[in-house]
Amino acid sequence: MDIKKAVLSILDEVLSLKGRSDGFTLETPLLGAIPELDSMAVVALITMLEDRFGFMVDDDEIDGAAFASVGTLVDFVEVKLAA
């Protein structure tokens, strides 16, 4: 499974980016850089990640650092999948 590709697809869907995520790299900043990624979108994003990858995210695991960039979000998903 290509986790980066799946995460980009989820970002595009949840944030209604209309394909803009196709140009994102692991270094692309997210939180604070993409206006569509507000607090409500973070909740929707977490829910979609849980559904798509089959893991649960506890409230104490949610921190802005996980949403700093595409790379940090991919790393977060990889850690959750390995747990």
C-alpha positions as a Markdown table, in Angstrom:
| # | Residue | x | y | z |
|---|---|---|---|---|
| 1 | Met | 0.0 | 0.0 | 0.0 |
| 2 | Asp | 1.3 | 3.4 | -0.9 |
| 3 | Ile | 0.6 | 5.3 | 2.3 |
| 4 | Lys | 1.6 | 8.7 | 0.9 |
| 5 | Lys | -0.7 | 8.3 | -2.1 |
| 6 | Ala | -3.6 | 7.3 | 0.2 |
| 7 | Val | -3.0 | 10.2 | 2.6 |
| 8 | Leu | -2.9 | 12.7 | -0.4 |
| 9 | Ser | -6.2 | 11.2 | -1.7 |
| 10 | Ile | -7.8 | 11.6 | 1.7 |
| 11 | Leu | -6.5 | 15.2 | 2.0 |
| 12 | Asp | -7.9 | 16.0 | -1.4 |
| 13 | Glu | -11.2 | 14.5 | -0.6 |
| 14 | Val | -11.7 | 15.9 | 2.9 |
| 15 | Leu | -10.4 | 19.4 | 2.1 |
| 16 | Ser | -12.1 | 19.5 | -1.4 |
| 17 | Leu | -8.8 | 20.4 | -3.0 |
| 18 | Lys | -10.0 | 19.4 | -6.5 |
| 19 | Gly | -6.7 | 17.6 | -7.3 |
| 20 | Arg | -4.4 | 20.2 | -5.8 |
| 21 | Ser | -2.8 | 17.5 | -3.6 |
| 22 | Asp | -1.4 | 15.9 | -6.7 |
| 23 | Gly | 1.4 | 18.4 | -6.6 |
| 24 | Phe | 2.1 | 18.0 | -2.9 |
| 25 | Thr | 5.5 | 16.5 | -1.7 |
| 26 | Leu | 6.4 | 15.2 | 1.7 |
| 27 | Glu | 7.8 | 18.7 | 2.5 |
| 28 | Thr | 4.5 | 20.4 | 1.6 |
| 29 | Pro | 3.3 | 22.3 | 4.7 |
| 30 | Leu | -0.3 | 21.7 | 5.8 |
| 31 | Leu | -1.4 | 23.2 | 9.1 |
| 32 | Gly | -1.3 | 27.0 | 8.8 |
| 33 | Ala | -0.4 | 26.8 | 5.1 |
| 34 | Ile | -3.6 | 25.4 | 3.6 |
| 35 | Pro | -6.7 | 27.6 | 4.5 |
| 36 | Glu | -9.1 | 24.6 | 4.1 |
| 37 | Leu | -7.3 | 22.8 | 6.9 |
| 38 | Asp | -9.1 | 24.3 | 9.9 |
| 39 | Ser | -10.0 | 22.6 | 13.2 |
| 40 | Met | -13.2 | 21.0 | 11.8 |
| 41 | Ala | -11.3 | 19.7 | 8.8 |
| 42 | Val | -8.7 | 18.1 | 11.2 |
| 43 | Val | -11.5 | 16.2 | 12.9 |
| 44 | Ala | -12.9 | 15.1 | 9.5 |
| 45 | Leu | -9.4 | 14.1 | 8.4 |
| 46 | Ile | -8.7 | 12.0 | 11.5 |
| 47 | Thr | -12.1 | 10.3 | 11.0 |
| 48 | Met | -11.3 | 9.5 | 7.4 |
| 49 | Leu | -7.8 | 8.2 | 8.3 |
| 50 | Glu | -9.3 | 6.0 | 10.9 |
| 51 | Asp | -11.9 | 4.6 | 8.5 |
| 52 | Arg | -9.5 | 4.1 | 5.6 |
| 53 | Phe | -6.6 | 2.6 | 7.5 |
| 54 | Gly | -8.6 | 0.8 | 10.3 |
| 55 | Phe | -6.9 | 2.3 | 13.3 |
| 56 | Met | -8.2 | 4.5 | 16.2 |
| 57 | Val | -6.7 | 7.8 | 17.2 |
| 58 | Asp | -7.0 | 8.7 | 20.9 |
| 59 | Asp | -7.5 | 12.4 | 21.8 |
| 60 | Asp | -4.1 | 12.5 | 23.5 |
| 61 | Glu | -2.4 | 11.4 | 20.3 |
| 62 | Ile | -3.7 | 14.4 | 18.3 |
| 63 | Asp | -1.1 | 17.2 | 18.2 |
| 64 | Gly | -0.4 | 19.9 | 15.6 |
| 65 | Ala | 3.0 | 18.4 | 14.8 |
| 66 | Ala | 1.4 | 15.4 | 13.1 |
| 67 | Phe | -0.3 | 17.9 | 10.7 |
| 68 | Ala | 2.7 | 20.1 | 10.1 |
| 69 | Ser | 3.4 | 18.7 | 6.6 |
| 70 | Val | 2.5 | 15.9 | 4.3 |
| 71 | Gly | 5.5 | 14.0 | 5.6 |
| 72 | Thr | 4.6 | 14.3 | 9.2 |
| 73 | Leu | 1.1 | 13.1 | 8.5 |
| 74 | Val | 2.4 | 10.1 | 6.5 |
| 75 | Asp | 4.8 | 9.3 | 9.4 |
| 76 | Phe | 1.8 | 9.5 | 11.9 |
| 77 | Val | -0.2 | 7.0 | 9.8 |
| 78 | Glu | 2.8 | 4.7 | 9.5 |
| 79 | Val | 3.3 | 4.7 | 13.3 |
| 80 | Lys | -0.4 | 4.0 | 13.8 |
| 81 | Leu | -0.3 | 1.1 | 11.3 |
| 82 | Ala | 2.8 | -0.4 | 13.0 |
| 83 | Ala | 1.2 | -0.3 | 16.5 |
